[in-house]
Each structure stands twice: as structure tokens, then as C-alpha cells.
Amino acid sequence: MAGCSTVRTVAGIGPPESDIQAVYPEHKNKVYIVKSNLPDTVKYTVVKDLWYGSGWYGSSDRVIEELAFNARKLGADAVIDVKVWWSPRGMSFASPHASGKAIKLTEPIDLSVYPGEWW
């Protein structure tokens, strides 16, 4: 997938630094995973578009955890517009893949009022 990358991939190769749109300190807090966009009333900065593809069979939990891991490394509070799908990769005919936008909130807000999960 051209133009898509993540901090940690199956091969362990990180993205070019120019892909990162904002820099925040890494943290160990849970990240909120949202499958849709947030309302316009929620103010945030997009940190980076994330993408992860597993090299083997597995569940969607595996790739969502990778999105959350990478979001924490980038200092993001949430990942929005999360998409999960299965497609061939490596020796697998149906490897899980996921993409989303890592975001940093610019104003404090309780994200749990929106449909999603803490990871």
C-alpha cells in the first residue's frame, strides 16, 4: 500500500519522519479506538496516518492493538476512522490489516461518550 506506514511493521521498518505531522511525547496511557470520525465539535490535531498489516492469520484485535501501540509511541490520544480488513500477505491468504488516523486532542474531552473502545 503506497504512502501508508506505521511505526512498527512486520519487518520492523519505521516510517520516514516526514510522515509525522506533529510531535508529542510517547506515553503508556490507553488510546481510544474509534471506527468513525469524531464530530466537528471535538478539536484535535492529526499526528499521523497509521497502517498495519499482519504477516500471518489472526484476529482484528491483533492489528488494532498495533494501531494503539503506535499511537502511544507518537503521543496520540486516539485513533479515528479505523478500518479493518483481511487480504493476502506473505504466506497467508487472509491476514488482518488496519488503518486509522492517530490524533492528539487540543482540548480535554471525555472520548468514551463516542462509540469506541479503550486499548
Secondary structure, DSSP 8 states (H G I E B T S, - for coil): -TT---SS-TT-----GGG--S------S--EE-SS---TTS-EEEEEEEEEE-SS---HHHHHHHHHHHHHHTT-SEEEEEEEEEEEETTEEEEEEEEEEEEEESS---GGGSS-EE-
